[in-house]
Amino acid sequence: MTSFAEKCFDIFARTTADYHIADDIDAPFANPYEKGSIEHTLAAKNHIDAVQWHLEDIIRDENIDPVEALALKRRIDRSNQERTDMVEDIDTYFREKYAAVKPLPSARLNTESPAWALDRLSILALKIYHMRAEADRDNADDAHRAKCRAKLSVLLEQRADLTQAIDYLLDDIAAGRIYMKVYRQMKMYNDPDTNPVLYSSKK
């Protein structure tokens, strides 16, 4: 039986593969999952990650036009905020899902919320996709492909470990052994009321 975390990884892997059909940061995204479902949110989250992955590639071009680079930096900033907001939406889903669970007297707090663990799993799906592509790249030499195959093996092991750890975490929350306490990110640099550069420019 496929676990919840494994299903999440399958969604991330499918969305990553779908992105690379067009392989275009501006291509529209047709989310195949029912709107309002956790699957829909997870797919949208991975699509944001896939686009940002390629934005980060593009902006590292040493010959990029500075004006274009600044526009890309602004886009990456917006993407980071969207990603953070979506992770918090996913944590809200889990808080509501387990709202009726009464923590045991011995319940402890986990260092990472379920949604931030899933955020790492989404990025891992992208790493696996791209490392596999490098391991199979025809125009690379044997040494490069061998190095990438070794890295891919580690990433696949990490996938197994991370999916298991997420499932353990959710089982512990459901059983009251761990309780959720989510801190909002409260990013300050995007907020015109808390970034000194932004609010000083208003004067």
Secondary structure, 3 states (H helix, E strand, C coil): CCCHHHHHHHHHHHHHHHHHHHCCCCCCCCCCCCCCCHHHHHHHHHHHHHHHHHHHHHHCCCCCCHHHHHHHHHHHHHHHHHHHHHHHHHHHHHHHHCCCCCCCCCCEECCCCHHHHHHHHHHHHHHHHHHHHHHCCCCCCHHHHHHHHHHHHHHHHHHHHHHHHHHHHHHHHHCCCEECCCCCCCCCCCCCCCCHHHHHCCC
